[in-house]
Amino acid sequence: MVVQPYKKIILRIWLFDDYEAHKALEEFYWKIESHISEIDSFSIRRDSSEVLLVSSSKDVKKRFNNHILRAEGGKRFIKVRVKTPEDYSVKEEENLYFLHLYTTA
């Protein structure tokens, strides 16, 4: 059975430990879905404070940088940050949960 890439992302969202972030992440995914080929990675900090997109696309940065997601219950917000691959640091990875990681294979 072959699972389409978008289904893998949705499954990873629903497997993320913070259930209050699920709906906001899924809704945000549907906003970025048409740009996913321009996004190298889509991740969330394990403390759910920030979503990180890595992309070289100026359009992705313009559309989504500093976007705010509202976690379920509306009492908590999650900020979206877009970084270029050059600005991204591997040191950040230990605190990230990856929802999408672009691969050429």
Helices and strands as residue ranges (DSSP letters): H 5-15, G 19-21, H 22-32, G 33-38, E 39-45, E 50-55, H 58-64, E 68-70, E 77-83, G 90-95, E 96-101
